[in-house]
């Protein structure tokens, strides 16, 4: 007689027969996957204690199965609650085997219509064998774009395939009907923040941090402390001169020269071939001061002024620019509502 792993072949055959008699059976009870609880009519005399687990698989395709936690086994009636399933459909060709305790199941799906949001109760119709309990954190994600559209929250109830949680965190938007459900970790205090920024070993108190290099991951001690930073709503003394950089306007001969006072609050304009008209200034802010320095051409040119420029003494005092070659005039204004500039200073023929 041959041997298998040093045991007589008759012993192996006997063990297989005992296993089949005690821990395996069959059933022709018609069951639709997803039914919960389940009762199968099967053979008597098997070892299916209450609280143990059994797996019933379709003989035609074992990808269609259900795992049950046994609640009763009397005569040929085997009953249990559904804790896991695979596949779908209705079957009546079950092979039943004893199995170990199933791993807690948290992966579910739902076609319930829900709108992504970070507040309110979200309820989903889903599988009934999942392991969610009140207090578990769950994520509902768009099945087609799970990293783009999702929401999370803490489970408030789960029974008979109905899962509810209070949403407190989300990403993306939209009303969806194709969800995947999974367990989620408790978020940290920084929410969606990510990164591995590393600072120096020591720093000056109240100094502003600056990036060290171009990786965006390293910080270094800044040369400026917070008390040296200008504030918008505080009175403070400056230790260095402050002001605008002078910016040149583009001269338009025979047309309209534009002045965007937001780009060039301190402007300079060199006259060239032909005369020009100063167009209405753009982006004027009431209360701000603006100034323009005009340099005459070697051939005298003239400037006509838009009505938005308001002159000291009225329109009768509209300036005629200096005519000498290279002559310099300066006009200073304060902005007013409606886009007007009111003259507050005029200097002509500056040598």
Buried (B, 14 or more C-beta within 10 A) or exposed (E): EEEEEEEEEEEEEEEEEEEEEEBBBBBEBEBEBBBBEBBBEBEEEBEBEEEBBBBBBBEEEEEBBBBBBBBEBEEBEBBBBBBBBBBEEEBEBBBBBBBEEBEEBBEBBBEBEBEBBEEEEBBBEBBBBBBBEEEBBBBBBBBEEBEEBBBBBBBBEBEEBBBBBEBBBBBBEEEBEBBBBBBBEEEEEEEEEEEEEEEEEEBEEEBBEEEBEEEEEBBBBBEEEEEEEEEEEEEEEEEEEEEEEEEEBEBBEEEEBBBBBEEBBBBBBBBBEBBBBBBBBEEBEEEBBBBBBBBBBEEBBEBEBBEBBBBEEEEEEBBEBBEEEEBBBBBBBBBBEEBBBBBEEBEBEEE
